[in-house]
Amino acid sequence: MSYINVRGVEHYYEWIRKPSIVSQPKPVMVFVHGWAGSARYWQSTATALLEQFDCLLYDLRGFGRSRGKPTAFTKASEAVVESDSPVEESQALTQLTYELEEYAHDLAALLNGLQIQRAYIHAHSMGASIATLFLNRYPEQVEKAILTCSGVFEYDEKAFAAFHKFGSYVVKFRPQWLAKIPLVDRMFIARFLHSPIPAAERRAFLQDFLLADYQAALGTIFTSVSKAAAELMPQEFTKITVPTLLVSGEYDKIIPAQMGRQAASLNQAVEYVMIPNTAHFPMLEDAPTYLQRVREFLSMVNGQ
């Protein structure tokens, strides 16, 4: 297991790659997971793309195998806040929040720490929102982007308040014994799916949800589904300059396909595709179709 200190926080990461038969190194594709998940659910997609890419997977701060709070600070690990002042460096730790923009800066610091100057970004759900912010703040580091199950939404005070209340309860009530109940993984993930996925994937998702850091899980609920996010994300989609593919699942109840279609319509740089008979995990529910559309997009934008 590999860890790297990113802005004072230990982050888990892994490479899925194999040696290239040509002398030139392969391009890097970085995978960003969604809320309460981890890099584990991206492994099958990355494995399918390793002929063309060196695939980098990592767990977001507070999720999966990454820590939620800062550890010992080292200047070498800090790529976003650069200063010669020890005071400003120490403040960088206390200023880490669960705003999605902070997670975009985490990604920039991760790439800097691993000496990756430019990459393809492949992100899902909340991770796709983080990636959208990253595209606009660090466009020089991005070749192309694939945003899966992302979109824009309108602010609804009552609906958001109800969601926050329910989400808070779900995050608080996560006994570890829940994973031992037969078929609970199937019930837990049912709302996210339209087509079945392998049992190992279901169990991994439930385990990641139970392991998520309380503050990170709760904090990102309030920052990703908020009035500020509802106002910000349409603006961010209009600013994207790198070729981007936005993928929706036809029956997604978490981020309905219409939200994705609306986001893509804001910018000619964003291509939109909907995967039939899938919901919030199209890359797992219909991997062949998903990979076909991704490869078509990558071939088109690369002129191959």
C-alpha positions as a printed Julia matrix, in Angstrom:
304×3 Matrix{Float64}:
   0.0     0.0     0.0
   1.4     3.39   -1.0
   0.84    6.67    0.8
   1.92   10.22    0.08
   1.67   13.29    2.29
  -0.58   15.78    0.49
  -0.97   19.16    2.2
  -0.22   17.53    5.54
  -2.62   14.59    5.1
  -1.63   11.0     4.31
  -3.31    9.96    1.05
  -3.54    6.42   -0.27
  -2.73    5.93   -3.95
  -1.97    3.09   -6.33
  -0.84    2.6    -9.92
  -2.52    0.25  -12.37
  -0.16   -0.07  -15.3
   2.06   -2.38  -17.25
   5.32   -1.83  -19.15
   5.01   -0.26  -22.58
   6.58   -1.93  -25.61
   7.54    1.48  -27.01
  10.18    3.77  -25.6
   7.87    6.7   -24.9
   6.02    6.67  -21.56
   2.26    6.3   -21.6
   0.04    9.24  -20.66
  -1.33    9.25  -17.12
  -5.03    8.95  -16.36
  -6.07    9.98  -12.84
  -9.29    8.56  -11.38
 -11.33   10.5    -8.8
 -14.06    8.7    -6.86
 -17.31   10.04   -5.41
 -18.82   10.61   -1.98
 -18.22    7.89    0.63
 -16.45    5.72   -1.94
 -12.83    4.96   -2.68
 -10.5     4.21   -5.57
 -11.52    0.57   -5.37
 -14.57    0.93   -7.6
 -12.43    2.42  -10.36
 -10.08   -0.58  -10.54
 -11.94   -2.49  -13.25
 -12.21    0.6   -15.48
  -8.53    1.41  -15.01
  -7.53   -2.17  -15.77
  -9.48   -2.0   -19.04
  -7.56    1.14  -20.06
  -4.04    0.17  -19.01
  -2.94   -0.61  -22.57
  -3.22    3.09  -23.39
  -2.63    4.71  -19.99
  -0.73    4.49  -16.75
  -3.68    4.72  -14.37
  -3.37    6.52  -11.03
  -6.05    5.86   -8.41
  -6.24    7.58   -5.04
  -8.61    7.98   -2.1
  -9.91   11.48   -1.37
  -9.06   13.06    1.96
 -11.2    11.43    4.64
 -12.41    8.57    2.45
 -11.28    5.03    1.79
  -7.75    4.5     3.06
  -6.78    8.2     3.19
  -6.67   10.03    6.5
  -9.16   12.74    7.29
  -6.97   15.05    9.36
  -3.51   16.54    8.89
  -0.48   14.74   10.26
   3.03   16.16   10.54
   3.48   18.95    8.01
   6.35   18.87    5.55
   6.97   21.65    3.08
   7.87   19.17    0.36
   4.34   17.8     0.47
   2.67   21.18    0.1
   2.23   22.01   -3.59
  -0.59   24.53   -3.48
   0.31   26.89   -0.66
   3.92   27.88   -1.27
   5.5    30.3     1.16
   8.8    31.02    2.87
   6.94   31.91    6.04
   6.64   29.17    8.7
   3.58   30.95   10.03
   1.79   30.81    6.68
   2.86   27.18    6.24
   1.35   26.2     9.59
  -1.84   28.07    8.76
  -2.18   25.93    5.62
  -3.01   22.98    7.85
  -5.74   24.7     9.82
  -7.33   26.08    6.65
  -8.08   22.68    5.12
 -11.87   22.39    4.85
 -14.36   20.11    3.13
 -15.11   22.6     0.39
 -14.86   20.91   -3.01
 -12.35   23.51   -4.15
 -10.0    22.36   -1.38
 -10.23   18.84   -2.77
  -9.3    20.23   -6.19
  -6.2    21.75   -4.59
  -5.51   18.38   -2.96
  -5.46   16.82   -6.43
  -3.03   19.46   -7.68
  -0.76   18.78   -4.72
  -0.96   15.03   -5.32
   0.11   15.4    -8.95
   2.91   17.72   -7.93
   4.1    15.3    -5.26
   4.17   12.45   -7.79
   5.84   14.71  -10.39
   2.99   14.41  -12.89
   2.91   17.53  -15.01
  -0.07   16.69  -17.19
  -2.8    14.05  -17.05
  -6.19   12.87  -18.21
  -8.83   13.22  -15.5
 -11.53   10.56  -15.06
 -13.97   11.38  -12.26
 -17.33   10.31  -10.87
 -20.21   11.98   -8.99
 -18.86   14.31   -6.26
 -15.43   13.54   -7.66
 -16.6    14.91  -11.01
 -17.53   18.21   -9.32
 -14.06   18.31   -7.78
 -12.58   17.54  -11.19
 -14.59   20.34  -12.83
 -13.1    22.83  -10.38
  -9.65   21.34  -11.03
 -10.06   21.72  -14.81
 -10.68   25.44  -14.41
  -8.0    26.15  -11.8
  -5.24   24.0   -13.3
  -6.07   23.7   -17.04
  -2.39   23.52  -17.93
  -2.21   20.16  -16.11
  -5.1    18.53  -17.99
  -5.13   16.82  -21.37
  -8.77   15.7   -21.48
 -11.47   14.98  -18.92
 -14.24   12.44  -18.42
 -16.93   13.42  -15.92
 -19.32   10.62  -15.03
 -22.66   11.27  -13.31
 -22.24   15.01  -12.94
 -24.5    17.94  -13.65
 -26.02   21.21  -12.48
 -29.01   21.61  -10.2
 -31.28   24.36   -8.93
 -31.36   25.39   -5.29
 -34.41   24.24   -3.36
 -34.27   25.31    0.28
 -36.74   22.74    1.62
 -35.38   19.86   -0.44
 -31.79   20.67    0.5
 -32.66   20.96    4.19
 -34.38   17.58    4.09
 -31.43   16.04    2.27
 -28.96   17.44    4.81
 -31.06   16.13    7.7
 -31.33   12.67    6.19
 -27.67   12.65    5.16
 -26.57   13.64    8.65
 -28.54   10.77   10.14
 -27.1     8.28    7.65
 -23.53    9.4     8.4
 -24.06    9.21   12.16
 -25.67    5.77   12.12
 -22.97    3.54   10.59
 -22.35    0.6    12.93
 -19.59   -1.7    11.71
 -21.78   -4.75   12.29
 -23.99   -3.55    9.44
 -21.61   -5.16    6.95
 -22.21   -8.59    8.52
 -25.94   -8.64    7.83
 -26.75  -10.91    4.85
 -27.75   -9.04    1.67
 -27.41   -5.63    3.32
 -24.9    -4.61    0.63
 -27.54   -5.32   -2.02
 -30.14   -3.21   -0.18
 -27.67   -0.42    0.54
 -26.63    0.14   -3.06
 -30.01   -0.55   -4.69
 -30.88    3.14   -4.94
 -27.69    3.78   -6.91
 -28.23    1.07   -9.53
 -30.53    0.1   -12.36
 -28.54   -2.92  -13.53
 -26.76   -5.35  -11.17
 -23.04   -5.17  -10.41
 -20.74   -7.89   -9.02
 -21.18   -8.76   -5.35
 -17.56   -7.84   -4.61
 -18.22   -4.32   -5.88
 -21.32   -4.01   -3.7
 -19.48   -5.16   -0.59
 -16.54   -2.83   -1.27
 -18.86    0.16   -1.59
 -20.58   -0.64    1.71
 -17.21   -1.1     3.44
 -15.98    2.25    2.12
 -19.15    3.96    3.35
 -18.67    2.52    6.83
 -14.99    3.53    6.9
 -15.44    7.14    5.75
 -14.25    9.78    8.21
 -17.24   11.31    9.99
 -16.23   14.94    9.49
 -15.32   14.43    5.84
 -18.49   12.52    5.03
 -20.71   15.05    6.77
 -18.78   18.11    5.6
 -18.92   17.17    1.93
 -22.67   16.57    2.14
 -23.14   20.2     3.13
 -20.64   21.62    0.62
 -21.54   19.57   -2.45
 -25.33   19.94   -2.08
 -25.74   23.6    -1.19
 -26.96   26.93   -2.44
 -23.36   27.96   -3.1
 -22.71   24.83   -5.19
 -25.95   25.28   -7.11
 -24.85   28.8    -8.05
 -21.2    27.95   -8.67
 -21.3    24.8   -10.8
 -23.15   26.26  -13.83
 -20.5    28.98  -13.95
 -17.74   26.38  -13.72
 -19.14   24.36  -16.6
 -19.2    27.43  -18.82
 -15.49   28.01  -18.09
 -14.18   24.56  -19.11
 -11.63   24.86  -21.91
 -10.27   21.3   -22.19
 -12.13   18.67  -24.24
 -14.5    16.96  -21.82
 -16.91   14.04  -21.98
 -19.87   14.08  -19.59
 -21.49   10.67  -19.08
 -24.9    10.12  -17.46
 -26.79    6.99  -16.51
 -30.28    6.88  -18.01
 -32.0     6.04  -14.7
 -29.69    7.82  -12.27
 -31.71    8.96   -9.24
 -28.78   10.7    -7.55
 -27.8    12.98  -10.43
 -30.52   12.57  -13.09
 -29.45   12.49  -16.7
 -31.25   15.77  -17.37
 -28.85   17.52  -14.98
 -25.91   16.18  -16.95
 -27.46   17.15  -20.28
 -28.11   20.65  -18.98
 -24.51   21.02  -17.77
 -23.09   19.88  -21.12
 -25.31   22.33  -23.0
 -23.54   25.22  -21.29
 -20.25   24.64  -23.11
 -19.25   23.45  -26.58
 -16.11   21.9   -25.12
 -18.29   19.38  -23.28
 -19.62   16.36  -25.16
 -22.6    14.56  -23.65
 -23.52   10.89  -23.72
 -26.14    8.87  -21.83
 -25.65    5.16  -21.14
 -28.99    3.29  -21.43
 -30.23    0.98  -18.68
 -27.77    2.25  -16.09
 -28.03    4.55  -13.08
 -25.32    6.08  -10.88
 -22.53    3.62  -11.73
 -22.63    3.19  -15.53
 -18.97    2.13  -15.62
 -19.89   -0.89  -13.46
 -23.45   -1.54  -14.64
 -22.56   -1.66  -18.35
 -18.79   -1.62  -18.6
 -18.59   -2.56  -22.33
 -20.8     0.32  -23.46
 -19.19    2.76  -21.05
 -15.67    1.87  -22.2
 -16.69    2.03  -25.83
 -17.99    5.58  -25.45
 -14.91    6.61  -23.47
 -12.56    5.16  -26.09
 -14.52    6.84  -28.9
 -14.15   10.17  -27.14
 -10.44    9.7   -26.5
  -9.79    8.59  -30.08
 -11.72   11.53  -31.5
  -9.97   14.16  -29.42
  -6.56   12.6   -30.03
  -7.12   12.44  -33.77
  -6.52    8.71  -33.92
